[in-house]
């Protein structure tokens, strides 16, 4: 099979197209013919040598999510058959024509979705669902803040907050991406330009001083003080990324006074059992939203910026690093795709 490997830690040019042996479907797993793979910030960190892969996945092939069809089924797997259209999360190895995937991490591709649409769902929607539901405990009628709202996790989190029944959804992003969020019709009650100073004052005005019940943060250290100021009493701060830095100096009295909760979370390092549990929760609670009517508040849809051919993985990484993307950036693994460009939702499913 063809795959993209990381030759050595470094910039995008260390990504190279190589031939590798096809993976084997071990017990409890399947081999998937990958049609589309998502690009995530974790892939960039792995390429730089800052985020090593787990032991049970290829150490030098990045890729945390995929969409494709099952080719072979390993021993002990039930309810899955060759030819099934599936998507899911991986510990690594997604930038390849085939990948071995634990059966518990598979989601059925909803009817009518293209390979690109399916490939844009697993990592960001599962991350957002885990942060808002499992870690943040967002309930109907509560207020949510989503940082980097124009990114893959951000655009997913905005929609999931609406599906859960949040009373108010606040997003931070650049002015340009806030405009794209509105143009895309994504739920957003208040957009805060991240370049216009602290967002805490805007959150306080919008919530009449009450603050946010749940904050989903992908930035980390630079937002710590404003996050603390923005939390409501009994509020929950869920940290899913540290794009801006990892270390903070905290005022513990403020945390104690608000009786607030701070939770950190990642997906990649979890056990197969934990990933399967999260996958099952998402399949039951949110997967039907991808086929819900447009007017339904539970309606979900992937937001896609563009897709690159597998051989142009280095260019795709450069594009993600430029911070110009809105929503997901993908790799087309299937040779049947022709070139690069914005997805329209009308891509072939074949």
ChimeraX attribute file (.defattr): number of C-alpha atoms within 10 A of each C-alpha:
attribute: neighborCount
match mode: 1-to-1
recipient: residues
	/A:1	13
	/A:2	17
	/A:3	25
	/A:4	26
	/A:5	23
	/A:6	21
	/A:7	14
	/A:8	13
	/A:9	16
	/A:10	15
	/A:11	14
	/A:12	18
	/A:13	16
	/A:14	16
	/A:15	25
	/A:16	17
	/A:17	19
	/A:18	12
	/A:19	12
	/A:20	14
	/A:21	9
	/A:22	15
	/A:23	17
	/A:24	16
	/A:25	20
	/A:26	17
	/A:27	13
	/A:28	15
	/A:29	22
	/A:30	28
	/A:31	24
	/A:32	28
	/A:33	24
	/A:34	27
	/A:35	28
	/A:36	31
	/A:37	34
	/A:38	29
	/A:39	27
	/A:40	22
	/A:41	14
	/A:42	18
	/A:43	22
	/A:44	21
	/A:45	15
	/A:46	21
	/A:47	26
	/A:48	17
	/A:49	14
	/A:50	12
	/A:51	12
	/A:52	16
	/A:53	22
	/A:54	13
	/A:55	9
	/A:56	8
	/A:57	17
	/A:58	17
	/A:59	16
	/A:60	20
	/A:61	23
	/A:62	30
	/A:63	27
	/A:64	23
	/A:65	28
	/A:66	38
	/A:67	32
	/A:68	30
	/A:69	23
	/A:70	23
	/A:71	17
	/A:72	18
	/A:73	23
	/A:74	19
	/A:75	11
	/A:76	10
	/A:77	16
	/A:78	10
	/A:79	5
	/A:80	18
	/A:81	14
	/A:82	13
	/A:83	13
	/A:84	14
	/A:85	22
	/A:86	23
	/A:87	31
	/A:88	27
	/A:89	30
	/A:90	25
	/A:91	23
	/A:92	26
	/A:93	27
	/A:94	32
	/A:95	31
	/A:96	29
	/A:97	26
	/A:98	27
	/A:99	29
	/A:100	25
	/A:101	30
	/A:102	23
	/A:103	23
	/A:104	21
	/A:105	22
	/A:106	25
	/A:107	20
	/A:108	16
	/A:109	23
	/A:110	17
	/A:111	10
	/A:112	14
	/A:113	19
	/A:114	21
	/A:115	28
	/A:116	31
	/A:117	25
	/A:118	30
	/A:119	32
	/A:120	32
	/A:121	30
	/A:122	26
	/A:123	25
	/A:124	24
	/A:125	25
	/A:126	24
	/A:127	20
	/A:128	26
	/A:129	27
	/A:130	23
	/A:131	27
	/A:132	25
	/A:133	17
	/A:134	12
	/A:135	21
	/A:136	23
	/A:137	17
	/A:138	23
	/A:139	17
	/A:140	14
	/A:141	12
	/A:142	18
	/A:143	25
	/A:144	30
	/A:145	30
	/A:146	27
	/A:147	24
	/A:148	21
	/A:149	29
	/A:150	27
	/A:151	26
	/A:152	29
	/A:153	28
	/A:154	27
	/A:155	29
	/A:156	29
	/A:157	30
	/A:158	26
	/A:159	24
	/A:160	24
	/A:161	29
	/A:162	21
	/A:163	19
	/A:164	20
	/A:165	18
	/A:166	19
	/A:167	14
	/A:168	21
	/A:169	23
	/A:170	24
	/A:171	29
	/A:172	23
	/A:173	21
	/A:174	17
	/A:175	15
	/A:176	12
	/A:177	21
	/A:178	24
	/A:179	14
	/A:180	15
	/A:181	24
	/A:182	13
	/A:183	9
	/A:184	11
	/A:185	9
	/A:186	18
	/A:187	21
	/A:188	21
	/A:189	12
	/A:190	16
	/A:191	24
	/A:192	21
	/A:193	18
	/A:194	16
	/A:195	11
	/A:196	9
	/A:197	10
	/A:198	15
	/A:199	21
	/A:200	21
	/A:201	15
	/A:202	19
	/A:203	27
	/A:204	17
	/A:205	11
	/A:206	16
	/A:207	16
	/A:208	9
	/A:209	15
	/A:210	15
	/A:211	26
	/A:212	29
	/A:213	25
	/A:214	33
	/A:215	29
	/A:216	28
	/A:217	26
	/A:218	21
	/A:219	18
	/A:220	19
	/A:221	18
	/A:222	15
	/A:223	20
	/A:224	18
	/A:225	16
	/A:226	14
	/A:227	25
	/A:228	23
	/A:229	19
	/A:230	26
	/A:231	29
	/A:232	22
	/A:233	17
	/A:234	16
	/A:235	26
	/A:236	27
	/A:237	27
	/A:238	23
	/A:239	21
	/A:240	21
	/A:241	19
	/A:242	15
	/A:243	13
	/A:244	12
	/A:245	12
	/A:246	11
	/A:247	11
	/A:248	12
	/A:249	8
	/A:250	11
	/A:251	10
	/A:252	9
	/A:253	9
	/A:254	13
	/A:255	18
	/A:256	12
	/A:257	10
	/A:258	17
	/A:259	14
	/A:260	18
	/A:261	17
	/A:262	15
	/A:263	13
	/A:264	12
	/A:265	15
	/A:266	12
	/A:267	18
	/A:268	17
	/A:269	12
	/A:270	13
	/A:271	11
	/A:272	16
	/A:273	12
	/A:274	14
	/A:275	21
	/A:276	18
	/A:277	14
	/A:278	19
	/A:279	22
	/A:280	17
	/A:281	17
	/A:282	19
	/A:283	16
	/A:284	9
	/A:285	13
	/A:286	19
	/A:287	22
	/A:288	14
	/A:289	20
	/A:290	20
	/A:291	16
	/A:292	14
	/A:293	11
	/A:294	12
	/A:295	7
	/A:296	11
	/A:297	17
	/A:298	22
	/A:299	19
	/A:300	25
	/A:301	21
	/A:302	23
	/A:303	24
	/A:304	25
	/A:305	19
	/A:306	21
	/A:307	26
	/A:308	23
	/A:309	20
	/A:310	26
	/A:311	19
	/A:312	18
	/A:313	24
	/A:314	18
	/A:315	16
	/A:316	21
	/A:317	23
	/A:318	14
	/A:319	14
	/A:320	17
	/A:321	13
	/A:322	9
	/A:323	9
	/A:324	13
	/A:325	17
	/A:326	22
	/A:327	24
	/A:328	27
	/A:329	26
	/A:330	29
	/A:331	28
	/A:332	28
	/A:333	28
	/A:334	18
	/A:335	11
	/A:336	10
	/A:337	16
	/A:338	10
	/A:339	12
	/A:340	14
	/A:341	11
	/A:342	11
	/A:343	16
	/A:344	12
	/A:345	16
	/A:346	11
	/A:347	13
	/A:348	12
	/A:349	15
	/A:350	10
